[in-house]
Amino acid sequence: MSVYKRGKYWIVQFNHNKKTYTRSSKSTRKRDALELERQMRQQSVDTQVLGHREHIKLHEACDALISTSKDSGACDTLVTATNRFKDYFDDTFLDEITNRDLSRWVQYERKRGIKDITIRLWSRQFNKMCRNANRLGYYTPDYEWGEWNIKDKPIRYLTDDEERRILKELDPSSVKDPKSKNGRQAARDIYILMVDGGFRINEASIMKWSDIDFDNGVIYLYRSKASNDDFIPMTNRLRATLLNRRKSVDGDYVFPGRFGGHKTIQNNRALEAAFRRAGVTDVSSHNLRKTFATRLLSRGAALLLTFSICWGMLLSRPLRGRMQHSSRMSGSSRRLIYWISRCCRSSRLLGNSSIRPTGIVQLTA
């Protein structure tokens, strides 16, 4: 019997194509259970025999994508984007969203003061959500995004004179307050880490002492954005900076926070304040990463190698495995690290004034 009573509610249960379907009608009337059974049988025929798909609510599609992407490097961006979708759209079916709805959502975000480059990033998460729903066998909308008001900024890297002015502003001896002196020292150290190692601000902030191999002259890190392990060779300046910092900093993190753990995004604010004091107002902390890549290219590094060093996708795993399983690095690995360290030197500041940056590389992240 396909309909039976359990407790006070009627239950629907039937088999179709060797699969059992069971659902409570949440009703005390048998006729409601019979109607639910008819709908369930019709839905199974539509999907399995006629090839029709099921509908999925927007909020459910957001949660389904987050559950499959929670270990990816872009999970935080995905969560932010899905929260924006949930706040604006009602919990309607995903395939009922039209171009007009998406256009109104874009205008709504613009009125909130969100820039188009951020809205475009969120729109890509919507595209990903629709692809995931389509893969799971649900109906998806037929939509098209409009034009984005995004102006490409000129590619920017630091010159030797600008770096000299910034380092002067980050000199801890120029202030007398002990707290300000420690803050400037931390900002100076993280500046050198980013410009000599190509680190992102978040990667530098969470770095631990256990990630640094002073004997082999490399720093190990996990790039959350690219979801891979990597190692970065240390320049002489970077190695000396970290050794000096090791004498005065206790704990697990290289840049400890005020209340434990690692330092927060305020590292970024200290750097931007130093940029303003030095008169370099058209750069951000991410331009230090572009400077690192530009110096590699200007000193003869191949584009593929530069991309590998900055993103950690090609050379990191075999070389790191070789380094971890051997107490002595091979000659080729040592020569590669020495060559990269030499390429990453700042020309004038480290006594190599005959070389000028000539190549520029665009790093989107």
C-alpha positions in Angstrom: 0.0 0.0 0.0 1.4 3.3 -1.0 -0.3 5.4 1.6 -0.4 4.5 5.3 -0.8 6.3 8.6 2.0 6.6 11.1 0.9 8.4 14.3 -1.4 11.1 13.4 0.0 11.9 9.9 -0.4 10.0 6.6 2.9 8.8 5.0 3.5 8.3 1.2 5.7 5.5 0.1 6.2 3.9 -3.3 8.9 2.3 -5.5 9.9 3.6 -8.9 12.8 2.2 -11.0 14.1 0.2 -8.0 14.2 3.2 -5.8 11.9 3.8 -2.8 10.4 7.3 -2.2 9.0 8.1 1.2 7.6 11.4 2.4 5.2 12.6 5.2 2.2 14.4 4.0 2.1 16.3 7.4 -1.7 16.0 7.2 -4.3 14.0 9.0 -6.4 13.6 5.9 -5.9 10.7 3.6 -6.9 12.7 0.5 -4.0 15.0 1.0 -1.6 12.1 1.1 -3.1 10.7 -2.1 -2.6 14.0 -3.8 1.0 14.2 -2.6 1.6 10.7 -4.0 0.2 11.7 -7.4 2.5 14.7 -7.5 5.6 12.7 -6.5 4.9 10.0 -9.1 4.4 12.6 -11.8 7.6 14.3 -10.8 9.6 11.1 -11.0 8.2 10.3 -14.4 9.0 13.9 -15.7 12.6 13.7 -14.5 13.5 10.1 -15.2 11.4 9.3 -18.2 10.7 12.6 -20.0 14.0 14.1 -19.0 12.6 17.1 -17.3 14.6 18.8 -14.5 13.8 19.8 -11.0 13.6 23.4 -9.7 15.9 24.6 -7.0 15.5 27.6 -4.7 18.2 30.4 -4.9 19.2 30.0 -1.2 19.4 26.2 -1.6 21.7 26.7 -4.7 23.9 29.0 -2.7 24.3 26.5 0.2 24.9 23.7 -2.3 27.8 25.6 -3.9 29.3 26.5 -0.5 29.2 22.9 0.6 31.2 21.8 -2.4 33.7 24.7 -2.3 34.4 25.1 1.4 38.0 23.8 1.0 38.8 26.1 -1.9 40.9 29.2 -1.6 38.0 31.5 -2.8 35.5 30.2 -0.2 35.5 33.6 1.7 34.6 35.5 -1.5 32.0 32.9 -2.3 30.3 33.2 1.1 30.3 37.0 0.8 28.7 36.9 -2.6 26.0 34.4 -1.7 25.1 36.5 1.4 24.6 39.5 -1.0 22.4 37.3 -3.2 20.3 36.1 -0.2 19.9 39.6 1.2 18.5 41.1 -2.1 16.6 38.2 -3.8 13.7 36.4 -2.2 14.0 32.7 -1.8 12.7 32.2 -5.3 13.5 29.5 -7.8 16.9 30.0 -9.4 15.5 29.6 -13.0 13.0 32.4 -12.4 15.7 35.1 -12.1 15.8 37.3 -15.2 18.2 39.8 -16.7 16.0 42.6 -15.3 16.4 41.1 -11.8 20.2 40.9 -12.1 20.4 44.5 -13.5 18.4 45.8 -10.6 20.7 44.0 -8.2 23.7 45.6 -9.8 22.2 49.0 -9.5 21.3 48.3 -5.9 24.9 47.4 -5.1 26.2 50.5 -6.9 23.9 52.7 -4.7 25.4 51.0 -1.7 28.8 52.3 -2.8 30.2 49.0 -4.1 32.6 49.3 -7.0 32.0 47.5 -10.3 35.1 45.5 -10.0 33.7 43.9 -6.8 30.3 43.4 -8.2 31.8 41.7 -11.2 33.7 39.4 -8.8 30.4 38.5 -7.1 28.7 38.0 -10.5 31.3 35.3 -11.3 30.2 33.5 -8.1 26.6 33.6 -9.5 27.9 32.0 -12.7 29.6 29.3 -10.7 26.4 28.7 -8.7 24.4 28.3 -11.9 27.0 25.9 -13.3 26.9 23.8 -10.2 23.1 23.7 -10.2 23.1 22.6 -13.8 25.6 19.9 -13.0 23.3 18.6 -10.3 20.4 18.4 -12.7 18.4 21.5 -11.9 16.9 24.2 -14.1 19.1 27.3 -14.4 18.3 30.7 -15.7 19.1 32.0 -19.2 20.8 35.3 -18.4 23.5 37.8 -19.6 25.4 40.4 -17.6 25.6 44.0 -18.7 28.6 46.1 -19.2 30.9 46.9 -16.3 32.2 50.4 -15.6 35.8 49.3 -14.9 38.8 51.4 -15.9 42.0 49.5 -16.2 44.7 51.1 -14.0 48.2 51.4 -15.4 50.6 48.7 -14.3 52.6 50.1 -11.4 55.8 49.0 -9.7 58.1 50.8 -7.3 61.3 52.5 -8.4 64.5 52.6 -6.4 63.9 56.2 -5.3 60.4 55.4 -4.2 61.6 52.4 -2.2 64.2 54.4 -0.5 61.7 57.0 0.5 59.3 54.4 1.8 62.0 52.6 3.8 62.9 56.0 5.3 59.4 56.5 6.5 59.4 53.0 8.0 62.6 53.5 9.9 61.8 52.8 13.6 64.5 55.1 14.8 62.6 58.1 13.6 60.0 57.8 16.4 60.5 57.8 20.2 57.3 56.1 21.4 58.2 52.4 22.1 54.8 51.2 20.8 55.1 53.2 17.6 58.7 52.0 17.2 57.6 48.4 17.4 54.8 49.0 14.9 57.1 50.7 12.4 59.6 47.9 12.7 56.9 45.3 12.0 55.6 47.3 9.0 59.2 47.6 7.7 59.8 43.9 8.1 56.6 42.9 6.3 57.4 45.4 3.6 60.7 43.7 2.9 59.0 40.3 3.0 56.5 41.3 0.4 58.8 43.2 -2.0 61.6 40.6 -1.8 59.4 37.5 -1.6 56.3 38.4 -3.6 54.0 37.6 -0.7 50.4 38.7 -0.5 49.5 40.8 2.6 47.5 37.9 4.1 50.2 35.3 3.4 52.8 37.5 5.2 50.5 38.1 8.2 50.0 34.5 9.0 53.5 33.3 8.4 55.0 31.2 11.3 58.6 30.6 12.3 58.3 27.0 11.5 57.7 27.9 7.8 61.2 29.5 7.5 64.2 27.3 6.7 67.2 29.5 7.4 69.7 26.7 6.5 68.4 26.3 3.0 67.4 30.0 2.6 63.7 29.4 1.7 60.3 30.1 3.2 57.5 27.5 2.9 53.9 28.7 2.5 50.5 27.6 1.6 48.8 29.8 -1.0 45.1 29.8 -0.1 44.1 31.6 -3.3 45.8 29.0 -5.5 45.3 26.1 -3.0 48.8 24.8 -3.3 52.1 24.5 -1.3 55.0 26.7 -2.3 58.4 27.8 -1.3 60.1 31.2 -1.8 63.8 31.7 -1.8 65.1 34.4 0.5 67.3 37.3 -0.6 70.2 38.3 1.7 68.2 41.3 2.8 65.1 39.3 3.6 67.1 36.6 5.5 68.9 39.3 7.6 65.6 41.0 8.4 64.0 37.8 9.6 67.0 36.7 11.6 67.0 40.1 13.3 63.3 39.8 14.0 63.7 36.4 15.4 65.8 37.8 18.3 63.0 40.1 19.4 59.8 38.2 18.7 58.6 35.1 20.6 55.7 32.8 19.8 54.7 30.9 16.8 53.9 33.8 14.4 56.5 36.0 12.8 54.1 39.0 13.1 52.1 38.3 16.3 48.9 40.1 17.1 48.3 42.4 20.1 46.0 39.9 21.7 47.5 36.6 20.5 47.5 34.9 17.2 48.8 36.6 14.1 48.7 40.3 13.1 45.6 41.4 11.3 45.0 43.5 8.2 46.3 46.6 10.1 49.7 45.7 8.6 48.2 47.0 5.4 47.1 50.2 6.9 50.6 50.9 8.3 52.1 50.4 4.9 49.6 52.6 3.2 50.3 55.3 5.8 54.0 55.0 5.0 53.2 55.3 1.3 51.3 58.6 1.9 54.1 60.0 4.0 56.6 59.1 1.3 54.5 60.9 -1.4 53.7 57.6 -3.2 49.9 57.8 -3.3 49.1 55.8 -6.4 50.2 52.4 -5.1 48.9 49.8 -2.6 50.5 46.9 -0.8 49.8 44.6 -3.7 52.1 46.7 -5.9 55.0 45.3 -3.8 54.1 41.9 -5.3 54.1 43.4 -8.8 57.5 45.0 -8.1 58.9 41.6 -7.1 57.7 40.0 -10.4 58.9 43.0 -12.4 62.4 42.6 -11.0 62.4 39.0 -11.9 61.5 39.7 -15.5 63.9 42.7 -15.9 66.8 40.5 -14.9 66.2 37.8 -17.5 63.7 35.4 -15.8 61.4 33.6 -18.2 57.7 34.6 -18.0 56.7 31.0 -17.2 59.3 30.8 -14.4 58.1 34.1 -13.0 54.5 33.0 -13.1 55.5 29.7 -11.3 57.3 31.6 -8.6 54.5 34.1 -8.0 51.7 31.5 -8.1 53.5 28.3 -7.1 52.0 26.0 -9.6 54.9 24.5 -11.6 58.1 24.2 -9.7 57.2 24.2 -6.1 56.1 20.6 -5.5 59.1 18.7 -7.0 61.7 21.1 -5.7 60.1 21.2 -2.2 59.8 17.4 -2.1 63.5 17.1 -3.0 64.4 19.6 -0.3 62.2 18.0 2.4 63.5 14.4 1.8 67.2 15.3 1.6 69.3 17.0 4.3 71.5 18.5 1.5 69.9 20.2 -1.5 71.0 19.2 -5.0 73.3 21.5 -6.9 70.6 22.4 -9.4 68.2 23.4 -6.7 70.8 25.6 -5.0 71.7 27.2 -8.3 68.0 28.0 -9.0 67.5 29.6 -5.5 70.8 31.5 -5.8 69.7 32.8 -9.3 66.2 33.8 -8.1 67.7 35.5 -5.0 70.1 37.5 -7.3 67.2 38.5 -9.6 65.1 39.7 -6.7 67.7 42.2 -5.5 66.7 45.9 -5.5 69.3 47.5 -7.8 70.5 50.5 -6.0 69.6 49.7 -2.5 71.6 46.5 -2.6 74.6 47.8 -4.5 73.6 46.8 -8.1 73.0 50.2 -9.6 73.9 49.1 -13.2 70.5 47.3 -13.6 67.3 49.1 -14.2 63.8 47.5 -14.2 62.6 47.2 -17.9 60.0 44.6 -17.8 56.5 44.9 -16.2 54.3 42.0 -15.3 50.5 42.2 -14.6 49.5 40.2 -11.5 45.8 40.1 -11.0 46.0 38.6 -7.6 
